[in-house]
Amino acid sequence: MADVSTPALLCYCRAGFEPELAAELTERAALAGIGGWARAGRDDGYVLFHAAEAGAPLVQALPFRELVFARQKALLLAELTGLDPKDRLTPVLDALQGAGRYGELWVEHADSDAGKPLSALARAFGNALRPALRKRGFLTNEADPTRSRLHVFLLAGDHLLLARSQPGDSAPWAQGIPRLRLLGEAPSRSALKLEEALMVLLTPRERETLIKPGMRATDLGAAPGGWTWVLTREHLRVTAIDNGPLHAALHDTGLVDHQRADAFRWQPDTPQDWMVCDMVEQPRRVAERMATWFREGWCRHAVFNLKLPMKKRWNETRLSLDLFTDQAQVPLTLRARQLYHDREEITVFASAGGG
């Protein structure tokens, strides 16, 4: 069992973005006065961030909602190596002695080429471990999402990580991935990005109060209409701005006004409840235009994507978000995340006046 005498966080991420997550965790911890180091391998799909000193308040200093490149956040309990395939249960039970009682067990693997072949083992091991944990009193008899969650993160057949996450400071989905299905009538797969954004970046209360039938929204760079389609399913009235064509069925909803115009120049006649934008353009140019919408009072809430370069992606993320908040010149609620359905981009939710 590896030494975890100093606090360490286990965070999942999109494979290939380990350097970005490692840089983000290191910088955010340093700003909170905590020294540490990140352990990350290219395409591993996760990062371990170790505090330099015992007792460092890592969990409190790095709230999950503020992390951009993390899909999940949990406190590392133990790292078990050299496990006997004939008995993986005993080392896990021994490592959990005195570590508390949990409301749920998730046996997971990285969303990576190396991790996906472990899916069958994860299911089988979970089925064997769950009753053993309950027998020892480590797991509630019925799932209790209000309690801490136990994560068993498989790295190989003989290597795993044990970690604990807290409700409200972690993702409520296994692997940090909300399971969404693309409906056949959706104009494009990009619809999943906005659906996921509304699920991940807004709280249930915000979804209830900020998205209501009859509200007005603008979709900048709308064609072929995936994001417009998501908004119409919420019964919003949408002005779709794009010189390209929209999916024909969108016109049949009676909720869409398609205006062929340059999305970087067009401006609304009346303030909009929502503005959304998924344009392929330099991130700082998009950030500046999004800031203009808030500075001029053209919208109250927005979801937009920032397409990232191939290098220095954490640096570009920080610069673009700082540029947006500086130029908006109004108080904002701001959250950003690289979503499961994103690729080389992050998605931002912004709300004027504190949400």
N, C-alpha and C positions, 0 to 999 in steps of 0.2 A: 504494500500500500504506500503510495507516494505521500510525501510530507505536505500537509496543507496547514501548517501551524500559523501562517499568515493568511488573511482573508484573500479569496480569489473569486472572481465572477466568471461564470460560463455564459457566453452569449453566442447564439446561433446567427448566421448570416447567409446571404446568397453566396454560393461558391464562386470564388474569384475576387470577392470583395473583403477578404480577410485583412489586407493591409489598410484599407479604409476604416474598418471597424477598429482595428488595433490603434490606429492614429487617433481616432475619435475618443476612444476610452482613455488613452494616455493623456491627451490634451485636456479633456474634461476633468479627469482626476487631478491633474496638476493645478488646474484653476481652482479646485476645491481644496488645495493644499495637501494632496495625497500623492506621494511618489509611488511608482510601480513600474511593472514591465509586462508586456503582452507576449503571449506564446501563440503563434499562429503559423500555419502552413498554407501555402497557396493551394486553393481549391479544396481545403478541408471542410469548409462550411461552418466553422465555428472558431471562436477565439477565447482563450483563457487570459484574463487580466489579473495579475497577482499584485497585491499591495506590498510595498517594501517593508512595512512595519506591522507587527501584531496590533490588533485592536483598531485598525483603520476603518472608518465608517463607510466602506465602499458602497453598500446597498443604498444608504441614504444620500450619498454624494453623487450617485449616478442613477437618478430615477429613470425608469424605463421609458416613460412618455417623452422624455427629452432626447432619447437616443435616435439617431437617424438610420444607421446601418445595422442595427440589431433587430432580429426577428423575435428573440426571446432573451430573457435575462434571469439567471438563477445564481444562487450562492453555492460555490463548490463545497461539498462535504468531504469527498474522498475520491482518489483515483486508484483504481484496482487494476493491477497488471498481472500477467502470468496466470490467469484463471484456468482451472482445470475444467474442460468442457463437460466432464461427468458430474461436476458439482460447482456450479456458479452461485448457488443459493447461499451456502454457508458463509463465504467471504462477504457477501452483501449484507446478510443479517448481522454478522459480527461488526461490520463497519457502521451500521446504523444504531448499535446499542447506545442508548443514552442521547440519541439525536432527536427525540421528540416523536410526536404522532402526526400522521398526515391524513388529509382528506381525500387525496387522489394519488394514483400512481400512473405515470406516463413512462413507458419504455420506448425510447426514440433512437433515431440514428440521424446522421447529417443528411441534408438534402444535397448530396454530392455523388459523383460517380463511384467513389469508394464506399459511401454510406448506404446507397440504395440496395445493394445486395444483402444487407443485414436486416431487411424488413421482415422476412419470415422468422428469423431468430428473435427479433424484437417481439413479435406477436407470441411466439411460443414461450419465451422467457417471461413475458408479462403474465401469461396464463398460469405459469408455475409459481411466480414470485408473489402474486397478489394474495392467494390464500395463506402462504407462508408468513407474509407480513401481518395479516389479520390475526393469525394464530398467536403471534408474538406481541400483539397489541401495538404494532407500529403503524397500522392503517385502520381507519374507521370501517365498520362493517358495511356501511353504505357510503357512496360518494358524497363528500361534503366540500363543495367548492368554496366555502368560507374559511377553510383551514389551509395551512401551507400545503403545497403540492410537492411530491417527490418525483424527481426526474432521474431515470436511469438512461444514460446516454452511451450507446454502444459505439465504440471505435473499431472493434474487431471482436472475434469470437472469444478472445482471452483478455480483453482490455475494455474497461468502461469507466465512466465518470458518474458519481452520485452527486446530486445537487438539489437544492431546495428553492422554490419560488413562492412569492407571496401574491395572493389575489390583489388586484389593483396596482401591482408593480411588476406585471409580467403579461405576456400574451395569453389569452384564454383558450388557445388552440394548440393541439399537439404540433410539435416542430415549429410553432409560431406561425402556422399557415392556415388561414381561414379557407374552408373548402367551398368554392363557388363553382357553379355550373353555367357554361355559356348556353343561353337559349338560342334556338334556331333562328328566331326573328331578329336577333341582334345584328346591326349592320357591320360590326367588326369586333374582333377580339379585344380591342381597346376598351370596350364597355366594361370588361372585368376590372380594369384598373380603377375606374371611377367607383364601381360598386365596392371594391375592396377599400378604397380610400374613405368612403363614407362610413364603412364598418369599422375601420381601424383607427382613423384619425379623429372621429367624433365619438363622444360618449353616447350611450343610449338616450340620455335626457336631451342632449344637443340634437340628435337626429329627430327626436319628437318635436322639439320646439323651433328648430331652425329650418326645417324642411316641411312645408305645408302646401297642400293643393292650392293652386291659383297664384303662387308666388311667381315672380318674373326672374328669368335667368338669361344670361348670354353665354354662348359657347363660341370662343374664339378659335379659329382654325378648325371648324366643326367637321368637315367632310372626312369620311363618308357618313358620319353621324352617330358613332358609337356612344359618345358622351351625351349628345342630345337625346338619344333613345333612353338612356338611364334616367335623365331628368324628366322626360315625358311620362315614364312609368311611375314617377312620384307626382304626376299631374301638375308639373310646373309648366308655365308658358315660356317658350324658349325662342330667343332670337339667335339664329345660327349664322355665324359670319365666316364665309369662305368663298373664294372664287370657284372652287370645285363643286361638283354635284353632290347632293345628299341622297341617301337611300330613299327610294320612291315612297316606301310605306310611311316614312316620317311625315310626309305632307298630308297623309290621310288622317292623322291624329287630330288635326285642327288646332294643335298646340304650338306649331312651329312656324316661324317667320324666317325664311331663308333670304339673307341679304348678301349678294355677291360684292364683297369689299375686302380691302386689305385690313387684316385683323390688328395690325400694328398702328393703324391710323384711325380706324372707326371708333366712334364714341357714342354712347346712348343718349337719347333725348331726355330720358327720365332715369333716376337711380334704380338700380337693379338689386334684387335680394341676393342673387348669386351670380358669380362669373366663374366659368371653368375654362381651362386652356390646356391643350396637349399639343402645342406646336413644336415642330422640329426646328430649333433655332438655338443659338448660343445662350447658355444659361443666364449670363449677366444681362443680355439684351431682354430676355423674357422677364427677369426679375425687375428690371427698370420699368417695363411696361405694366407689370402687375402692380408695382408701387404707384404708378400714375393713377390707376383705377381707384385705389384707396385714398390717395392724396386729394383727388378731385371729387371724392364722394360718389363715384359712379356705381359702387357696389358695397354691400355690407359683409358678404362672405365670399370666399373663393377657394377653389381647389385647382392647383396648376402643377404641371410637371416641369422639372429642370433637367434637361439632357446633359449628362456629364461627359467630360473628355476622357480619353483613355488613360491619362496619367494625372497624378496629383488630384484625385477626385475628392478627397476629404477637404483639401485646401480650397478647391473650387466651390464645394458645397458651402463651406463657412463664408467665403467671400460673397457668394450670391445671396445667401440669406441675410447677411449683414447689410448688403446693398439694398435689398428689398425693404428691410425694416427701417433703415436710415431715410430712404427716400419716400416711404409711405407717409411719414410725418404725422401719424395718428397712433394712439394706443392700439396694440394688436394682441390677440391670442394667436400664437404661431406654433404649429407642429409639423414636423417633416419626417418622412420615413421612406426607406427603399422598400417598396411593397413586393410581395411574392410575384405579382404579375408585371412589375417593372423589370426593365433590363438595365441598360446603361443610363439610369435616371433615378431621381427621387421625386416623391409627390409631396406637395405642401398644402396644408389647410391653414387659411388665415381668416380671422374674423375681427372686424373693427369694433372698438369699444370694449374689448375684453371678452367677446363671445356671448 
